């Protein structure tokens, strides 16, 4: 089953995520760079993780997930 997403909701959630995680200034820099330079997220993601083994990727994902959950419990 496919879920449809409202673009405004997705944009608002993404902005809030960026603001909370990297701050408003870095969020503005990030958005400015996206608008200024052509950017292919799929290609970037593929290149970023291409050299990682499945085990390395799994470990990194588990560590990231644990960090997120520990930060949620702190607040």
C-alpha positions as CSV (number, residue, x, y, z in Angstrom):
1,X,0.0,0.0,0.0
2,X,1.3,3.5,-0.9
3,X,0.9,6.4,1.4
4,X,0.5,9.9,0.0
5,X,2.2,12.7,1.8
6,X,1.2,16.4,1.8
7,X,4.2,18.4,0.5
8,X,3.7,21.2,3.0
9,X,3.7,18.8,5.9
10,X,6.8,17.0,4.6
11,X,8.6,20.3,4.1
12,X,7.6,21.5,7.6
13,X,8.7,18.3,9.2
14,X,12.0,18.4,7.3
15,X,12.7,22.0,8.3
16,X,12.0,21.2,11.9
17,X,14.3,18.2,11.8
18,X,17.1,20.2,10.3
19,X,16.6,23.1,12.8
20,X,16.6,20.8,15.8
21,X,19.6,18.8,14.7
22,X,21.9,21.3,13.1
23,X,20.5,24.7,14.1
24,X,18.9,27.5,12.2
25,X,22.2,28.9,10.7
26,X,23.4,25.6,9.3
27,X,19.9,24.8,8.1
28,X,20.0,28.1,6.1
29,X,23.5,27.3,4.7
30,X,22.3,23.8,3.7
31,X,19.2,25.1,1.9
32,X,21.2,27.8,0.2
33,X,23.7,25.3,-1.1
34,X,20.9,23.0,-2.4
35,X,19.4,25.9,-4.3
36,X,22.7,27.1,-5.7
37,X,24.2,23.8,-6.8
38,X,22.7,20.9,-8.7
39,X,22.4,18.0,-6.3
40,X,21.3,14.4,-6.8
41,X,20.5,13.0,-3.4
42,X,20.2,9.4,-4.7
43,X,23.7,9.6,-6.3
44,X,25.2,11.2,-3.2
45,X,23.7,8.5,-1.0
46,X,24.9,5.7,-3.3
47,X,28.4,7.2,-3.3
48,X,28.4,7.7,0.4
49,X,27.6,4.2,1.3
50,X,29.0,2.4,-1.7
51,X,32.3,1.5,0.0
52,X,30.6,0.2,3.1
53,X,30.1,-3.5,3.7
54,X,26.6,-4.6,4.7
55,X,28.0,-5.3,8.2
56,X,29.4,-1.7,8.4
57,X,26.2,-0.2,7.2
58,X,24.2,-2.2,9.7
59,X,26.5,-1.2,12.6
60,X,26.3,2.4,11.6
61,X,22.6,2.3,11.4
62,X,22.2,0.6,14.7
63,X,24.6,3.1,16.4
64,X,22.6,6.0,14.8
65,X,19.3,4.6,16.0
66,X,20.6,4.0,19.5
67,X,21.9,7.6,19.6
68,X,18.4,8.9,18.5
69,X,16.7,6.9,21.1
70,X,19.0,7.9,23.9
71,X,18.5,11.6,22.9
72,X,14.7,11.1,23.0
73,X,15.0,9.8,26.5
74,X,17.1,12.8,27.7
75,X,14.5,15.4,26.8
